[in-house]
């Protein structure tokens, strides 16, 4: 990984400016964008797109049309700028509004919905309002996200997201009450022998056997693991 500056992050096929966005480019978004299954998908929705990172990564990996929703005005402006400067500007549309508002009026159905959502439920809040909005559930509770997913997901569609470990387990339990069942789960470890800190989760509307695996980001000597490099090699300049 090569971070050009706090305002700019370059990947192999696109760049992300982030000076306006509350949440900067981070490992969570890159993990989700690289991991999510995009086989046979034609219409994708990215909830809480921030800088547009995940939408851009998925655009690189697919030929799908992508809608991306972002409630924060400055972040949505940044996402639009990043999309316009990318090779896939004709396939990504940015919507500056809440997901609740978008879901209420949208009639389109999506093959795939993805989100790196604001899901710290019980943690210290940032004094910066935009960052709190991006990180915490006040403006997009679990129930609102699940209601929107159920309305917008086509019958055979999938939802994929990345969550802090505790919040991911809570979300999985709630999702089952909405008829969304976890079919893939990846426990993300920051380093060998550490407890998992994140969960990559995929849900569908049919009960299937759970496919569970583990991904370690760094080895004990602080080098990146081969599994992590293989997953992200199409994006990071260093791999």
C-alpha positions as CSV (number, residue, x, y, z in Angstrom):
1,X,0.0,0.0,0.0
2,X,1.3,3.5,-0.9
3,X,-0.5,6.4,0.6
4,X,0.3,9.5,-1.5
5,X,-0.9,11.9,1.2
6,X,-3.8,12.3,3.6
7,X,-5.8,13.9,0.7
8,X,-4.9,11.5,-2.1
9,X,-4.7,7.7,-2.5
10,X,-3.6,6.1,-5.7
11,X,-4.6,2.6,-6.8
12,X,-3.5,0.7,-9.9
13,X,-6.4,1.8,-12.1
14,X,-7.8,4.9,-10.3
15,X,-7.2,7.5,-7.6
16,X,-9.2,8.6,-4.7
17,X,-9.2,12.1,-3.4
18,X,-10.4,12.3,0.2
19,X,-9.8,15.7,1.7
20,X,-13.6,16.5,1.8
21,X,-14.7,13.1,3.1
22,X,-15.2,12.3,6.8
23,X,-13.9,8.8,6.4
24,X,-10.6,8.3,4.5
25,X,-9.5,5.3,2.5
26,X,-9.0,2.4,4.8
27,X,-8.5,-1.4,5.0
28,X,-12.2,-2.1,5.7
29,X,-13.5,-0.6,2.4
30,X,-10.6,-2.2,0.4
31,X,-11.4,-5.6,1.9
32,X,-15.1,-5.4,1.0
33,X,-14.5,-4.0,-2.5
34,X,-12.0,-6.8,-3.3
35,X,-13.8,-9.6,-1.6
36,X,-17.5,-9.3,-2.6
37,X,-18.8,-11.7,-5.1
38,X,-19.7,-9.9,-8.3
39,X,-20.4,-12.9,-10.6
40,X,-23.4,-12.3,-12.9
41,X,-24.4,-9.0,-11.2
42,X,-25.8,-6.2,-13.4
43,X,-27.2,-3.7,-10.9
44,X,-25.4,-2.8,-7.7
45,X,-26.2,-0.4,-4.8
46,X,-23.4,0.9,-2.5
47,X,-24.9,2.3,0.7
48,X,-22.8,4.9,2.4
49,X,-20.2,5.2,-0.4
50,X,-18.1,7.9,1.3
51,X,-15.3,8.7,-1.2
52,X,-16.8,6.2,-3.7
53,X,-14.0,3.7,-3.0
54,X,-16.1,0.5,-3.0
55,X,-18.2,1.6,-6.0
56,X,-15.0,2.2,-7.9
57,X,-13.4,-1.1,-6.9
58,X,-16.5,-3.0,-8.0
59,X,-16.7,-1.1,-11.2
60,X,-13.1,-2.2,-12.0
61,X,-14.0,-5.8,-11.3
62,X,-17.3,-5.9,-13.2
63,X,-19.4,-4.4,-16.0
64,X,-22.3,-3.6,-13.7
65,X,-24.2,-0.4,-13.3
66,X,-23.7,1.0,-9.8
67,X,-25.8,3.4,-7.8
68,X,-24.0,4.9,-4.7
69,X,-25.8,6.7,-1.8
70,X,-24.1,9.1,0.6
71,X,-25.9,11.3,3.1
72,X,-22.9,13.7,3.8
73,X,-22.9,16.5,1.2
74,X,-19.1,17.0,1.1
75,X,-18.4,13.3,0.9
76,X,-20.9,12.9,-1.9
77,X,-19.2,15.8,-3.8
78,X,-15.9,14.0,-3.3
79,X,-17.3,10.7,-4.5
80,X,-18.7,12.4,-7.6
81,X,-15.3,14.0,-8.3
82,X,-13.5,10.6,-7.9
83,X,-16.1,8.9,-10.2
84,X,-15.8,11.6,-12.9
85,X,-12.0,11.2,-12.9
86,X,-12.2,7.4,-13.2
87,X,-12.5,5.1,-16.3
88,X,-16.1,4.1,-15.1
89,X,-17.9,7.4,-14.9
90,X,-20.6,6.2,-17.2
91,X,-21.5,3.3,-14.9
92,X,-21.6,4.9,-11.5
93,X,-24.3,7.3,-10.2
94,X,-23.9,9.2,-6.9
95,X,-27.0,10.1,-4.9
96,X,-26.6,12.7,-2.1
97,X,-29.4,11.7,0.4
98,X,-30.1,9.3,3.3
99,X,-30.5,5.6,2.5
100,X,-33.9,5.8,4.2
101,X,-35.1,8.5,1.7
102,X,-33.5,6.7,-1.3
103,X,-35.1,3.3,-0.4
104,X,-38.5,4.9,0.2
105,X,-38.8,6.2,-3.4
106,X,-36.6,3.9,-5.4
107,X,-38.4,1.2,-7.5
108,X,-35.4,-0.5,-9.0
109,X,-34.3,-3.9,-7.7
110,X,-30.6,-4.7,-7.2
111,X,-28.7,-8.0,-7.7
112,X,-26.2,-6.9,-5.1
113,X,-26.2,-4.4,-2.3
114,X,-23.0,-3.6,-0.5
115,X,-22.1,-1.4,2.5
116,X,-19.3,-0.4,4.8
117,X,-21.8,1.0,7.2
118,X,-21.6,3.3,10.2
119,X,-21.8,0.5,12.7
120,X,-20.1,1.3,16.0
121,X,-23.1,1.0,18.3
122,X,-21.3,1.5,21.7
123,X,-18.1,3.4,21.4
124,X,-16.6,6.9,21.9
125,X,-17.9,9.4,19.5
126,X,-15.7,11.8,17.5
127,X,-16.1,15.5,18.2
128,X,-16.3,16.0,14.5
129,X,-20.0,15.6,13.4
130,X,-19.3,14.3,9.9
131,X,-17.0,11.6,11.3
132,X,-19.5,10.6,13.9
133,X,-22.2,10.3,11.2
134,X,-19.9,8.0,9.2
135,X,-18.9,5.8,12.1
136,X,-22.0,5.5,14.3
137,X,-25.5,4.1,13.9
138,X,-27.6,7.1,14.9
139,X,-28.5,8.1,11.3
140,X,-28.7,4.6,9.9
141,X,-29.8,2.0,12.5
142,X,-29.6,-1.7,11.7
143,X,-33.4,-1.8,11.3
144,X,-33.4,1.0,8.7
145,X,-30.7,-0.6,6.7
146,X,-32.4,-4.0,6.8
147,X,-35.8,-2.5,5.8
148,X,-34.1,-0.8,2.8
149,X,-32.3,-3.9,1.8
150,X,-35.5,-6.0,1.9
151,X,-37.3,-3.5,-0.3
152,X,-34.5,-3.0,-2.9
153,X,-33.0,-6.5,-3.2
154,X,-34.2,-8.7,-5.9
155,X,-35.5,-12.2,-5.0
156,X,-32.2,-14.0,-5.7
157,X,-30.0,-11.0,-4.7
158,X,-27.3,-10.7,-2.1
159,X,-26.2,-8.2,0.5
160,X,-22.6,-7.9,1.6
161,X,-21.0,-5.8,4.2
162,X,-18.0,-5.4,6.6
163,X,-18.6,-4.8,10.3
164,X,-16.8,-4.5,13.5
165,X,-16.8,-8.0,15.1
166,X,-19.4,-7.4,17.8
167,X,-21.7,-5.3,15.6
168,X,-21.5,-7.9,12.8
169,X,-22.7,-10.6,15.1
170,X,-25.6,-8.4,16.3
171,X,-26.5,-7.5,12.7
172,X,-26.4,-11.2,11.7
173,X,-29.0,-12.1,14.4
174,X,-31.2,-9.1,13.4
175,X,-31.0,-9.9,9.7
176,X,-32.5,-13.4,10.2
177,X,-35.6,-11.7,11.6
178,X,-35.9,-9.9,8.2
179,X,-35.5,-13.1,6.2
180,X,-31.8,-12.4,5.4
181,X,-29.5,-15.3,6.2
182,X,-25.7,-15.2,6.5
183,X,-24.2,-17.6,3.9
184,X,-20.6,-16.4,4.0
185,X,-18.5,-15.1,6.9
186,X,-14.8,-14.2,7.0
187,X,-13.2,-13.5,10.3
188,X,-10.7,-10.7,9.8
189,X,-7.6,-10.8,12.1
190,X,-5.2,-7.8,12.1
191,X,-2.3,-10.1,12.9
192,X,-1.7,-13.8,13.6
193,X,-3.0,-15.1,17.0
194,X,-5.1,-12.0,17.6
195,X,-8.9,-12.1,18.1
196,X,-10.9,-11.1,15.0
197,X,-11.7,-7.4,14.7
198,X,-13.8,-7.3,11.6
199,X,-16.3,-9.5,9.8
200,X,-17.0,-9.7,6.1
201,X,-20.5,-11.0,5.7
202,X,-22.7,-12.0,2.8
203,X,-26.5,-12.6,3.1
204,X,-29.2,-13.9,0.9
205,X,-32.9,-14.7,1.3
206,X,-32.5,-18.4,1.3
207,X,-31.2,-20.5,4.2
208,X,-28.0,-22.2,3.2
209,X,-25.1,-23.8,5.0
210,X,-22.7,-21.2,6.4
211,X,-19.3,-20.9,4.6
212,X,-16.8,-19.6,7.2
213,X,-13.2,-18.7,6.8
214,X,-10.4,-16.6,8.2
215,X,-8.2,-13.8,6.8
216,X,-5.1,-12.6,8.5
217,X,-3.9,-9.2,7.3
218,X,-0.4,-9.1,8.7
219,X,2.1,-11.9,9.7
220,X,3.8,-11.9,13.1
221,X,6.7,-10.0,11.6
222,X,4.3,-7.2,10.5
223,X,4.6,-8.1,6.7
224,X,1.3,-8.5,4.8
225,X,0.1,-12.1,4.5
226,X,0.1,-13.8,1.2
227,X,-3.7,-14.3,1.4
228,X,-4.3,-10.5,1.9
229,X,-1.9,-9.6,-0.9
230,X,-3.6,-12.1,-3.3
231,X,-7.0,-10.6,-2.4
232,X,-6.0,-7.0,-3.0
233,X,-3.3,-7.4,-5.7
234,X,-5.4,-5.8,-8.5
235,X,-5.7,-2.6,-6.5
236,X,-2.7,-1.8,-4.3
237,X,0.4,-0.4,-6.1
238,X,2.8,-2.3,-3.8
239,X,1.4,-5.8,-4.5
